[in-house]
Amino acid sequence: MDELIAAAQGIAEAAHEGQVDKSGAAYIEHPRRVAERVSGDPGAVVVAWLHDIVEDTAVTLAELAERFPPQISAAVDAVTKRAGEAKADYYRRVAADPLALAVKRADIADNTDPVRLGALPPDTQERLRAKYAAALEQLTEFGRTVTR
């Protein structure tokens, strides 16, 4: 699994090179922190490194499917938003995949970290808090439905 983690990290670092987040920090630090938050599960670490790659870079799901085992590419697919997709459909898909769910929860935790939010304007902080609170609520609800 160490080889898969190293491969995912390398792909993420190359694909996100030069990107910055809302506060101007190097974007790659976000997947790095998400990976640290799920460090107890090597599969989740791989998915964490790759969780934004399809949405935010030129890397495709097909390319990831060639390089990573099916459960990894399926989890990355699950956390990848589709154009025009309803939020409920997205969160239902994430909640149905245990790796995707673990990574999405870690992603939300990082995106709502008080230190990160503190670097943003107050109106943006409030908008993001509300957005991610609603996301967690839906993930929790759909997670209950999936496990019944």
C-alpha positions in Angstrom: 0.0 0.0 0.0 3.0 2.3 0.6 3.6 2.3 -3.2 0.0 3.3 -3.9 0.3 6.1 -1.3 3.5 7.4 -2.9 2.0 7.2 -6.4 -1.1 9.1 -5.3 1.0 11.7 -3.6 3.2 12.1 -6.6 0.3 12.4 -9.0 -1.5 14.9 -6.8 1.7 17.0 -6.3 2.3 17.2 -10.1 -1.4 17.8 -11.0 -2.0 20.5 -8.4 1.3 22.2 -9.0 0.9 26.0 -9.1 -2.7 25.9 -7.8 -3.6 28.0 -4.7 -6.6 27.8 -2.3 -9.0 30.6 -1.4 -6.4 32.1 1.0 -3.6 32.0 -1.5 -1.8 29.0 0.1 -0.4 26.1 -2.1 -3.4 23.9 -2.9 -1.5 20.7 -2.4 -1.5 21.3 1.3 -5.2 20.6 1.4 -5.0 17.0 0.2 -1.9 16.6 2.4 -3.9 17.6 5.5 -6.9 15.4 4.4 -4.5 12.4 4.0 -3.1 13.1 7.5 -6.7 13.1 9.0 -7.3 9.6 7.6 -3.8 8.3 8.3 -5.1 5.2 10.1 -6.5 3.7 6.8 -4.0 3.4 4.0 -6.7 3.1 1.3 -8.3 6.3 2.6 -4.9 8.0 2.5 -4.6 7.2 -1.3 -8.1 8.5 -1.9 -7.4 11.6 0.2 -4.4 12.5 -2.0 -6.6 12.1 -5.1 -9.9 13.4 -3.9 -10.0 16.7 -5.8 -7.8 15.7 -8.7 -10.6 14.9 -11.3 -12.5 18.1 -10.5 -9.6 20.5 -10.3 -7.0 19.1 -12.8 -6.7 17.5 -16.2 -6.3 14.0 -14.7 -9.3 11.7 -15.5 -11.0 8.9 -13.7 -10.0 6.6 -16.6 -6.3 7.4 -15.9 -6.7 6.7 -12.2 -8.5 3.5 -12.9 -5.5 2.3 -15.0 -3.1 3.1 -12.1 -5.1 2.2 -8.9 -7.2 -0.8 -7.7 -10.9 -0.6 -8.4 -11.9 0.3 -4.8 -9.6 3.3 -4.9 -10.8 4.6 -8.3 -14.4 3.9 -7.2 -14.0 6.0 -4.1 -12.4 8.8 -6.1 -15.3 8.6 -8.5 -17.7 8.8 -5.6 -16.2 12.0 -4.2 -16.0 13.6 -7.6 -18.9 16.0 -8.2 -20.5 15.9 -11.6 -21.7 19.0 -13.5 -25.4 19.6 -12.9 -25.7 17.0 -10.2 -28.0 17.5 -7.3 -26.3 17.8 -4.0 -28.4 15.1 -2.5 -27.4 12.7 -5.3 -23.7 13.5 -4.7 -23.9 13.0 -0.9 -25.9 9.8 -1.3 -23.1 8.4 -3.6 -20.4 9.5 -1.2 -22.2 8.0 1.8 -22.5 4.6 0.0 -18.7 4.2 -0.3 -16.9 3.8 3.1 -13.6 5.1 1.7 -15.3 8.1 0.0 -17.2 8.8 3.2 -14.1 8.8 5.4 -12.3 11.1 3.0 -15.2 13.5 2.5 -15.6 13.8 6.3 -11.9 14.6 6.6 -12.2 17.0 3.7 -15.0 18.9 5.4 -13.1 18.9 8.7 -10.1 20.5 6.9 -12.3 23.0 5.0 -13.9 24.1 8.3 -10.7 24.2 10.3 -10.8 27.5 12.3 -7.3 28.4 11.3 -8.0 28.0 7.6 -11.4 29.8 7.9 -9.8 32.6 9.9 -7.7 33.6 6.8 -10.9 34.3 4.9 -13.2 37.3 4.9 -16.1 37.0 7.5 -18.8 36.6 4.9 -16.9 33.8 3.2 -16.3 32.1 6.6 -20.0 32.1 7.3 -21.0 30.9 3.9 -18.5 28.0 4.1 -19.6 27.1 7.6 -23.2 26.8 6.5 -22.3 24.9 3.3 -20.3 22.3 5.2 -22.7 22.0 8.1 -25.4 21.1 5.5 -23.1 18.7 3.8 -22.3 16.9 7.1 -26.0 16.7 7.9 -26.8 15.1 4.5 -23.8 12.7 4.7 -25.0 11.6 8.2 -28.6 11.1 7.0 -27.6 9.2 3.9 -25.0 7.2 5.9 -27.8 6.0 8.2 -29.9 5.0 5.2 -27.0 3.0 3.7 -26.1 1.1 6.8 -29.7 0.0 7.6 
